[in-house]
Amino acid sequence: MRWRWDIQVWRLLILAAFFLAWEYGTGILAIREFHLFGVKPLSWVDPFFISKPSLIVRRFFFLISPQAKVTLWARLAITLQNTFVGFGVGVGSGFLVGLLLGRNETLARIFEPFIIAFNTLPRIALVPLVTMMFGLGSLSKVIMAWLIVFFLVFFNTFQGARSVDRDLVNAARLLGASRLQILRTVVIPSTLAWTFTALTPSISFALIGVVIGEFIGGESGIGYLIILSLATLESADMMVALLVLAAVGITLALGIQMLERRLLRWQARYQAE
């Protein structure tokens, strides 16, 4: 247990050192002004582009206060709502389709070229098309998250369904289990172990998909705040949005890992912990 506390302490020290270096290292001149050669002063890190932690904290408290036209929490709520809906639909549909095709060789061979062809398309290239088809509202952001999550979950579930131990299936049959019982007690638990390996990156990519959608066709959300900050050259607001996204991404990933430990506690690696 002690080593876990040591790791946490080291993480906090590194984080504190990073922010202190950022605060007091920003604005230090790398090149001083030389009138003879027409050289203007140049900083190692220009605060105009990345601001400073003290200014970012000040802007953070302003953005969460009623003084802001749209509070940071309201923007974050919209982004998270679209992320959770897209993630949930993507996980559900990806798991069901992956399980179906993984247990049915004929269907897998029929749909294989179509799935591979669609999966090779860069998701970011679909953002303008999805925005044109479904508008600037939340639906287009949800669909972007779904498109990303679906294939991540589908391919892991597909491989998991095909990799179920045949000895376990045969043993269940010898004990008189029906096909539905085998599916529920053997196939699905074995496949879930594969599916959960895709959930941690899936929640992060779902958030990324929603934010990218807000970049191109957004009217609200954290992504829209970043684009608005770019238009007004407010680097502090942009850094607030980026740091909030980083904190949310870490929190969501840790939540998925805790859920994985709870649902897959029967596995040897979690029993050992």
Secondary structure, DSSP 8 states (H G I E B T S, - for coil): -HHHHHHHHHHHHHHHHHHHHHHHHTT-EEE--BTTTTB--EESS-HHHH--HHHHHHHHHHHTSTTSSS-HHHHHHHHHHHHHHHHHHHHHHHHHHHHHHHT-HHHHHHHHHHHHHHHTS-GGGGHHHHHHHH-SSHHHHHHHHHHHHHHHHHHHHHHHHHT--HHHHHHHHHTT--HHHHIIIIIHHHHHHHHHHHHHHHHHHHHHHHHHHHHHH-SSHHHHHHHHHHHHT-HHHHHHHHHHHHHHHHHHHHHHHHHHHHHTTTSHHHHH-
